[in-house]
Amino acid sequence: MERHPVTNAQFAEFVSATGYVTLAEQPIDPALCPGVDLGDLRAGAMVFSPTAGQVDLRDWRQWWVWMPGASWRHPFGPESDIADRPDHPVVQVAYPDAVAYAGWVGRRLPTEAEWEYAARGGATTTYAWGDEEKPGGELMANTWQGRFPYRNDGALGWAGTSPVGAFPPNGFGLLDMIGNVWEWTTTKFSPHHRLNQPVEACCCAVRPSRPEHRPDAQGWLAPVRTRVLPSVSACGAVAAIAGHRDHAHRIPMRERCSGG
């Protein structure tokens, strides 16, 4: 397992060496999106947008917005960039992109079970670091601080992603296995992953959400962001398909950890 999230700098090296174009940057085939206005078929990705106040949390579309031009190079839209965050986890990476990167470095994505085992770090406590969310008042992971989805006070000053290593490693020496960004696994969505409301199946890897273990990237109690939301095409977003979307996924790869 990679000791830390794949960073923007690492992913940029991959793209520079291979010329790879991520899913969020690829032109959209109108044949795959019948009935959708051609003007809406612009490459992009989902971007988190805080609401003005309290909202019904059952409707994620209130804080996820389709943003043409958003990609790993421009994570918050075409006017944003990553020039000042080379050591932040790469985001706006879809499952095929994660697989491509893994192949380039001679590794593979983990299964859900492998990832969960690594995330636990050998612990049997409520959280990977113990039974208290903030032992001694110390924030142990980059999770949502404030009132979701309209007020984020920031985790150690980071309202959004944080540089790798900003928070303590787990018992296996792995960084950011809790908080910061979502991860990909090869375990596919299945009926046992369903919550109270229906979620459409997708060809991409996902994990279940069970509210009993650790805080996820949004600060809710769940086993380490285990419900991953993979990317969809623009036509899927325009049609408001109640399926899976991705925003900030990291790419955990299997490797021997040095010093962990």
For each residue, the residues with C-beta under 8 A, 3 or more apart:
1: 110 114 115 118 172 174 252 253 254 255 257
2: 5 6 107 251 252 253 254 255
3: 169 173 174 175 257 258 259 260
4: 7 164 165 174 175 176
5: 2 89 90 164 175 176 180 181 250 251 252
6: 2 10 11 89 90 101 250 251 252 253
7: 4 10 11 86 87 88 89 90 164
8: 11 12 72 82 85 86 87 88 89 90
9: 12 13 86 87
10: 6 7 13 14 90
11: 6 7 8 14 15 72 90 93 101 251
12: 8 9 15 16 86
13: 9 10 16 17
14: 10 11 17 18 20 100 101 104 105
15: 11 12 18 19 20
16: 12 13
17: 13 14 104
18: 14 15 100 104
19: 15
20: 14 15 97 100 104
21: 25 26
22: 25 26 71 72 92 93 94 97
23: 26 94 96 97 231
24: 43 44 45 70 71 72 92 94 231
25: 21 22 43 71 73
26: 21 22 23 43
27: 43
28: 32 33 41 42 43 233 234 235
29: 32 33
30: 33 36 38 41
31: 34
32: 28 29 233 235
33: 28 29 30 36 41 233 234 235 236 238 239
34: 31
35: 239
36: 30 33 40 41 234 235 238 239
37: 40 41 238
38: 30 41
39: 42
40: 36 37 234 235 238
41: 28 30 33 36 37 38 234 235 238
42: 28 39 68 69 234
43: 24 25 26 27 28 68 69 71 234
44: 24 66 67 68 69 70 71 234 237
45: 24 66 67 70 71 92 231 246 247
46: 64 65 66 67 70 229 231 237 245 246 247
47: 64 65 66 67 70 75 76 77 247
48: 63 64 65 149 247 248
49: 63 64 65
50: 63 149 150 151 152
51: 54 55 62 63 149 150
52: 150
53: 150
54: 51 147 150
55: 51 59 62 63 149 150
56: 59 62
57: 148 149
58: 197
59: 55 56 62
60: 63 64
61: 64 240
62: 51 55 56 59 149
63: 48 49 50 51 55 60 149
64: 46 47 48 49 60 61 245 247
65: 46 47 48 49
66: 44 45 46 47 234 237 238
67: 44 45 46 47 70 76 77 78
68: 42 43 44 78 234
69: 42 43 44 74 77 78
70: 24 44 45 46 47 67 74 75 76 77 78 92
71: 22 24 25 43 44 45 74 75 92
72: 8 11 22 24 75 82 90 91 92 93 97
73: 25 81 82
74: 69 70 71 77 78 79 80 81 82
75: 47 70 71 72 80 82 91 92 248
76: 47 67 70 79 80
77: 47 67 69 70 74 80
78: 67 68 69 70 74
79: 74 76
80: 74 75 76 77
81: 73 74 84
82: 8 72 73 74 75 85 86 88
83: 86
84: 81
85: 8 82 88 161 163
86: 7 8 9 12 82 83
87: 7 8 9 163 164 165
88: 7 8 82 85 161 162 163 164
89: 5 6 7 8 161 164 176 180 181 248 250
90: 5 6 7 8 10 11 72 93 250 251
91: 72 75 161 181 247 248 249 250
92: 22 24 45 70 71 72 75 231 246 247 248
93: 11 22 72 90 97 98 101 184 246 249 250 251
94: 22 23 24 97 98 204 230 231 246 249
95: 98 99 184 203 204 205 230 231
96: 23 99 100
97: 20 22 23 72 93 94 100 101 251
98: 93 94 95 101 102 109 184 249 251
99: 95 96 102 103 109
100: 14 18 20 96 97 103 104
101: 6 11 14 93 97 98 104 105 251 253
102: 98 99 105 107 108 109 251 253
103: 99 100 106 107 108
104: 14 17 18 20 100 101
105: 14 101 102 253
106: 103
107: 2 102 103 253 254 255
108: 102 103 186 253 254
109: 98 99 102 184 185 186 205 251 252 253 254
110: 1 114 115 118 185 186 252 253 254
111: 114 115 185 186 187
112: 115 116 185 186 187 205 207 208 226
113: 116 117 187
114: 1 110 111 117 118 185 254
115: 1 110 111 112 118 119 183 185 207 252
116: 112 113 119 120 207 223 224 226
117: 113 114 120
118: 1 110 114 115 121 172 174 177 252
119: 115 116 128 170 174 177 178 214 223 224
120: 116 117 123 124 128 170 171
121: 118 128 169 170 171 172 174 177
122: 170 171 172
123: 120 127 128 129 130 170 171
124: 120
125: 128 129 130 131
126: 130 131 132 213 214
127: 123 130 131 132 133 140 178 213 214 215
128: 119 120 121 123 125 170 171 177 178 214 224
129: 123 125 135 140 168 170
130: 123 125 126 127 135
131: 125 126 127
132: 126 127 135
133: 127 140 215
134: 137 138 139 140
135: 129 130 132 138 140
136:
137: 134
138: 134 135
139: 134 143 145 155 156 167
140: 127 129 133 134 135 167 168 178
141: 155 167 176 178 179 180 215
142: 155 156 158 161 162 166 167 176 179 180 217
143: 139 155 178 179 215 216 217 218 219
144: 148 152 155 217 218 219 220
145: 139 152 153 154 155 219
146: 151 152 153
147: 54 150 151
148: 57 144 152 218 219 220
149: 48 50 51 55 57 62 63 218
150: 50 51 52 53 54 55 147
151: 50 146 147
152: 50 144 145 146 148 159 160
153: 145 146 159
154: 145 157 158 159
155: 139 141 142 143 144 145 158 159 162 167 179
156: 139 142 162 166 167
157: 154
158: 142 154 155 161 162 166
159: 152 153 154 155
160: 152
161: 85 88 89 91 142 158 180 181 248
162: 88 142 155 156 158 166 167 176 180
163: 85 87 88 166
164: 4 5 7 87 88 89 175 176
165: 4 87 175
166: 142 156 158 162 163
167: 139 140 141 142 155 156 162 175 176 179 180
168: 129 140
169: 3 121 172 173 174 175 260
170: 119 120 121 122 123 128 129 173 174 175 177 178
171: 120 121 122 123 128
172: 1 118 121 122 169 257 260
173: 3 169 170 257 259 260
174: 1 3 4 118 119 121 169 170 177 257 260
175: 3 4 5 164 165 167 169 170
176: 4 5 89 141 142 162 164 167 179 180 181 250
177: 118 119 121 128 170 174 224
178: 119 127 128 140 141 143 170 214 215 216 224 225
179: 141 142 143 155 167 176 215 216 217 225
180: 5 89 141 142 161 162 167 176 217 250
181: 5 89 91 161 176 217 225 248 249 250
182: 217 225 228 229 246 247 248 249 250
183: 115 225 228 249 250 251 252
184: 93 95 98 109 205 228 230 249 250 251 252
185: 109 110 111 112 114 115 205 206 207 228 252
186: 108 109 110 111 112 205
187: 111 112 113 205 206 207
188: 203 204 205 206
189: 193 199 201 202 204 205 206 244
190: 193 201
191: 194
192: 208
193: 189 190 199 206 207 208 209 227
194: 191 198 199
195: 199 209 227
196:
197: 58
198: 194 242
199: 189 193 194 195 242 243 244
200: 241 242 243 244
201: 189 190
202: 189 206 230 232 243 244
203: 95 188
204: 94 95 188 189 228 230 231 244
205: 95 109 112 184 185 186 187 188 189 228 230
206: 185 187 188 189 193 202 227 228 229 230 244
207: 112 115 116 185 187 193 226 227 228
208: 112 192 193 226 227
209: 193 195 222 223 226 227
210: 213 222 223 226
211: 220 221 222
212: 221 223
213: 126 127 210 221 222 223 224
214: 119 126 127 128 178 221 222 223 224
215: 127 133 141 143 178 179 219 220 221 222
216: 143 178 179 219 220 221 222 223 224 225 226
217: 142 143 144 179 180 181 182 225 248
218: 143 144 148 149
219: 143 144 145 148 215 216
220: 144 148 211 215 216
221: 211 212 213 214 215 216
222: 209 210 211 213 214 215 216 225 226 227
223: 116 119 209 210 212 213 214 216 226
224: 116 119 128 177 178 213 214 216
225: 178 179 181 182 183 216 217 222 228
226: 112 116 207 208 209 210 216 222 223
227: 193 195 206 207 208 209 222
228: 182 183 184 185 204 205 206 207 225 244 246 249
229: 46 182 206 244 245 246 247
230: 94 95 184 202 204 205 206 244 245 246 249
231: 23 24 45 46 92 94 95 204 245 246
232: 202 236 237 241 243 244 245
233: 28 32 33 236 237
234: 28 33 36 40 41 42 43 44 66 68 237 238
235: 28 32 33 36 40 41 238 239
236: 33 232 233 239 241 243 245
237: 44 46 66 232 233 234 240 241 245
238: 33 36 37 40 41 66 234 235
239: 33 35 36 235 236
240: 61 237
241: 200 232 236 237
242: 198 199 200
243: 199 200 202 232 236
244: 189 199 200 202 204 206 228 229 230 232
245: 46 64 229 230 231 232 236 237
246: 45 46 92 93 94 182 228 229 230 231 249
247: 45 46 47 48 64 91 92 182 229
248: 48 75 89 91 92 161 181 182 217
249: 91 93 94 98 181 182 183 184 228 230 246
250: 5 6 89 90 91 93 176 180 181 182 183 184
251: 2 5 6 11 90 93 97 98 101 102 109 183 184
252: 1 2 5 6 109 110 115 118 183 184 185
253: 1 2 6 101 102 105 107 108 109 110
254: 1 2 107 108 109 110 114
255: 1 2 107
256:
257: 1 3 172 173 174 260
258: 3
259: 3 173
260: 3 169 172 173 174 257
